[in-house]
Amino acid sequence: MKRRALLAAMPLLAAMPMRVLASAPEIWDRQYDVVVLGSGGAGLAAALSAAARGLTVAVFEKNARIGGDTLNSSGFFNAAGLSGTKDKPIDHAREMIELGEGLNDPELVRIFTENCPGTFKWLQSLGMQFEDKPYKIYGTKEFRSYRPNRPRGTGYIHALGEASLKAGVSIELGCTAVDIYHVPETRQVLGVLIEKDGRSFSVRARRGIVLATGGFGANAEMLRRYAPELSALQHDSTPGATGDGHRLAERAGADLVNMQFVEIVPGGPVSIPYVIRLDIYPDRMVMVNARGERFVDERSDRKTLGEAILAQPGGIAYTITDNETVSSSDILDQKYLHQARHAGVVVRARNWAELAEKLSVPRHALERTLARACAGRTGQTSEGPCRRIVRRAPFWAQKIELHIHVTLGGVRINSKAQVLDKNGVPISGLYAAGEIVGNLHGAVRLGGNGVSSAVVFGRIAGENI
Ligand SMILES: Cc1cc2nc3c(=O)[nH]c(=O)nc-3n(C[C@H](O)[C@H](O)[C@H](O)COP(=O)(O)OP(=O)(O)OC[C@H]3O[C@@H](n4cnc5c(N)ncnc54)[C@H](O)[C@@H]3O)c2cc1C
């Protein structure tokens, strides 16, 4: 067995500071019907759906603010089959299975894709607003990614958070779940131990717990264990993405799958504390290397793009787009791009020659590449489709720094969002939703499936617990 496979096979808890499994307290400090861990899209959707059934619900969030990566996200939500689009859930599902290399659970994919349109409408019923027309964001073949009217992921947290509070959900910040109480013989989950400000308290979850703790992109130790070749990269995850839920679930007997699949995306340098992206719309940008040459079809999935970038001389590559693309971006993204320009991280140029100079790439090569990239009106070049967009000045460009973005591995769940053990049997009282789920995306995630899967399965967990 290779070292990596061996490490991956070792239980995660071996790498974590070990706590003695807590035996259930005689008297619980708090009691609720449902306890949700994490306050991103998955956690809030679960809490709201459970509260709508008349259950008492508490959300515990370890960060000092709600939202997790859902709040940080660009906010794109995939839904096929909404009126006016030819695209259907079955097309969405087919694309996921193809990209996932068959490592996703087809039944879960079916449930997810069929629930996306209804969940989209549910969000609208909570007051969330989206732009009318869907986008084709990178990694996707169809126009099925809807952008919220509010900047980035703020709309989800606003709509779900407000509705949850109105429904009587208790949301407590700065509360870290550190252990799960369960009956060792039956594995039935009873409650959770929460730490806040150096003190701990036990919380009984009469119907169960929903793990909605997100991914592990911010956990260097887990990245070294599961994706050592990527562990030196920076990440753009929320600080809370430390895989706590993975650890708690494994301790409760859950099966972790696809842990080696970690998504990388182009981004800016670590020196700036915000996310900059010129590459979200594949039809509207060109990628070139340090020689000024195009090297990939920009419409490719994230894995293909990431690998192609890493394979360039010195791993150096640039994204080039035009002003129209920048000015039609999300308002916060525009702000960040302008800030980055002033910080010298993103460049703007009046023509291709100036762009070459600012990027320090060979001028003639870049001019040749861009002329070729926009040759013809609609035709193909050998590297991919034409890019008429790079004809219109001013041009914007950024040097690509790859980031760890989303982790794809985690617990195996069934169609009711119940967490399964290694034999495929549901662990009584344990549910999961969102990025912690490992059997939905498979090897590669379709852009726009992160937020949608968090809300879809959060809702399913809340309806079934
Ligand atoms: C920069 C960026 C942009 C993205 N853009 C998109 C996009 O446009 N569309 C898309 O579909 N996907 C996007 N994604 C991916 C998507 O945001 C996530 O996959 C999804 O939002 C995860 O939702 P979640 O509810 O599972 O987790 P999160 O929203 O991350 O919430 C998990 C919460 O759990 C908390 N937590 C963790 N451990 C504990 C603990 N022990 N106790 C209590 N709380 C805990 C965390 O602090 C966090 O607040 C993006 C990701 C990033 C990083």
The ligand as a Gaussian input file, in Angstrom:
#p B3LYP/6-31G(d) Opt

LIG

0 1
 C      -14.540000      31.940000      -2.063000
 C      -15.582000      30.885000      -2.314000
 C      -16.537000      31.094000      -3.301000
 C      -17.507000      30.105000      -3.548000
 N      -18.469000      30.351000      -4.479000
 C      -19.434000      29.425000      -4.700000
 C      -20.508000      29.695000      -5.607000
 O      -20.613000      30.766000      -6.198000
 N      -21.451000      28.718000      -5.771000
 C      -21.385000      27.512000      -5.129000
 O      -22.252000      26.676000      -5.344000
 N      -20.397000      27.250000      -4.245000
 C      -19.438000      28.182000      -3.999000
 N      -18.464000      27.922000      -3.079000
 C      -18.582000      26.700000      -2.258000
 C      -19.713000      26.897000      -1.228000
 O      -19.617000      28.197000      -0.686000
 C      -19.660000      25.887000      -0.084000
 O      -19.439000      24.590000      -0.557000
 C      -20.988000      25.895000       0.695000
 O      -21.395000      27.226000       0.946000
 C      -20.818000      25.144000       1.998000
 O      -21.961000      25.351000       2.803000
 P      -22.043000      24.652000       4.233000
 O      -23.267000      25.160000       4.880000
 O      -21.848000      23.201000       4.091000
 O      -20.746000      25.172000       4.999000
 P      -20.374000      26.633000       5.470000
 O      -21.209000      27.649000       4.792000
 O      -18.899000      26.755000       5.356000
 O      -20.796000      26.635000       7.013000
 C      -20.169000      25.775000       7.938000
 C      -20.132000      26.473000       9.277000
 O      -19.830000      25.510000      10.289000
 C      -19.037000      26.143000      11.269000
 N      -18.352000      25.126000      12.072000
 C      -17.294000      24.361000      11.717000
 N      -16.946000      23.559000      12.723000
 C      -17.806000      23.801000      13.740000
 C      -17.940000      23.288000      15.061000
 N      -17.107000      22.357000      15.557000
 N      -18.941000      23.759000      15.848000
 C      -19.793000      24.725000      15.391000
 N      -19.686000      25.260000      14.152000
 C      -18.714000      24.795000      13.332000
 C      -18.093000      27.003000      10.444000
 O      -17.500000      28.023000      11.227000
 C      -19.033000      27.531000       9.365000
 O      -19.592000      28.780000       9.726000
 C      -17.489000      28.889000      -2.815000
 C      -16.522000      28.675000      -1.829000
 C      -15.579000      29.667000      -1.569000
 C      -14.550000      29.413000      -0.500000

